């Protein structure tokens, strides 16, 4: 049976300093992300045991645990690729035009995503996503790790708002951390995801670079 694997980061742990310290990035990737990968794999094994024993009494809890860990794995994998030590600035081309069309301006979009990320109740994510029904970009909040499946959206840019992503460096001032994330956004990666989403791709893992 194939298993989920913790991906290598596309940069060194210290590469995102000073916005994100090497200590935080190493803990975030090698401990927290790794725990979601292990959790997804362990839950798959428990689901297999459930089928073998023909005892589905604990299925609801296992399904929630699997969704939590798998979504955590997928969103973190995307988060690492959304960031770059050479990131920042603003997008151009069709992504820039779509942001202006759907939000009025880049500044208005940035303020909304910043507020959505900083204002997540508890733990979660601020997300820029493609909504295929109306063919538009939207900003949404994802709580914990669970995807907004009912909204039928495909995230193209995700900001991690869990405390483990920033607390050691920014303490309880989440807005300061979110502002620093803007200096790291890899707009080339976001653009590839935007293009793939508009073409009908629904996967969250990055298209080929």
N, C-alpha and C positions, 0 to 999 in steps of 0.2 A: 504494500500500500504506500503510495506517495505521501510524503509529509511536507508540511510547511517549513520553510527555512528562513532564518534571519538573514536579510540581505546585508552585504557590506555597504557602508556609507560611500558616496561618490567623492568624499573629501576626508581629510584628517579630522580628528576630534577637535583640534584647536583652530581649524580653518575658519570658523564662524565668529571668532572673537573679534572685537569685544562685545558684540551683540549677544552671543551665547558663549559662555565659557566652555573650555574643553572638559572640565569636570562635569558640568551639567550634561553636555552632549554625550559623554561616555556613559554616564549613569542612565540617561534617557534611552540610549540605543542598546547598550549591552545588558542592561538590567530590566528596564520596564518593557521595551519592545520585545526583548527576548522572552519575557514572561508571557506575553500574549501569544507568541509563537508556540511556546511549550503548552500553554493552556488550550490552544486550538487542537494541537496534536493529541494531548491527553484526553480531551473530550471526545475526539473522534474514536479513540480506543474504547472509551466507556460506552459510546453509542453502539459500537460493534458488539460489545458484551451484552448490551440490552437486547439487541436483535438475536444473538445466539441463545440467550436465556428465555427469549419470548416474554420478557417482563418489561412492560413499558410504563410502569407506575411512576418512574422518576423522569419521564421523557421531557416534561415541560421545563424542569430545571436545567436539564442537560442542553436542550435547544437554546435556552437563554444564555447559558454559559458559553456555548459554541459561538453564538452570534456575537457576544461581547468580545471574545478573544479574537475571532477572525476579523471582525471589523476593526479592532485595535491594530491588528497586524497590517491590514490593507491601508488604513488611514495613515499610519506611521510610515509605511513604505512610500506612500505618496508625499508625505510631509518632507521627508529627506530630499526627495527629488525636486520639490517645489522651491527648495532653498539652495543658495550657492554663495560662496565667498565673493563671487564677482557679480552678485545680484543687485537689486535695487533699481531705482529709476522708474520708468513707465513703459508699458507695452506700446507697440506700434501696429500698423497694418489693420487687418480686419478685427483683431481682438480689441484694439483701441477704439475702433469705430463702433463695435458692438457695445462696449462699456459706455460710451457716450450716448448711444441710442437708448440703451435700457436704463441708465441711471442719471442721465442728464449731463454728466461730466465725470472725469476720472476722480476729481476731488470729492464729489458727492458719493461716488462708489466707495472710495477709500474710507471716508468717514463712516459709511454704513457698515462696512465689513469690520472696521475697527470697533465700532460700538457693539456689533453682534458678538465679536470675539470676547471683548472685555466684559460684556454683560451676561455671558452664559451663566445660568444659575447652577452652582456646583461645578461639576467637571464636564467638559465637552469641547466643541470645536466651532469656530467660525468658518463658513464655507462659501466660496463663489462656485456656483453650479450652473450647468446648462439644463434648462427645463424644455424638453422636446415638444410637449403639447402646444405651448405657445411660441416655441422657437425663440427663447429669450434667455438671457443670463439673469439669475436671481442670487441674492444673498440669503443664507439660511443658517440656523443654528442646529448642530447635531449634539444631542445630550449623551454623555458617556461616550460610547463608540458606535452605538447603533445607528445604522444608516437610515435616511428618510425614504425608505423604499416606496411608501405610499405616495410620495410626491414625484416619483419617477424621474428624479434628477441625477445628473452625473457630475460629481465634484471635479473641478479643474484646478482649484487652489484651496488649500486647507491650512488653517492656523490652529495649532494645538493650544487649548486653553486649560489643560489639566495642570494642577499645581506642580507636578513633577517636572514640567517643562521649563519652569522659570523661578520657583520659589527660593531656591538656594542663592540666586543672584538678585532677584527683584523683590524678594519677600512678598508682601501682600499687594504690591502695586502692579497689578496685572496690566493696566493701560500702558505703563512704560515699556514693558516687555513687548506688547503688541506693536507699539510704534517702532521698536527696533526690528521686528520681523520684516517691516516694509523695506528695510535696507538690504535684505537678503533674498528677496523674491527673484527667482529665476524665470523671467517672463518668457524665455524661449521654451522652457518646459511647460508653462501654463498654456502657451499658444499651441503647442503640439496636442495637448489634452483638449483644448477648445476645438481645434480642427477635427480631431477624432470624434468628439462628442457630437458635433454638428453632422458628421458623416454617418452617425448611427451607432458608433461604438459605445458600449456601456461599461466596459471594464475600467477599474480605477488604477490599474498598474500602467505605468507610462508607456506610450507608444514608442517605437524604435526611434532613437535619436540619430 
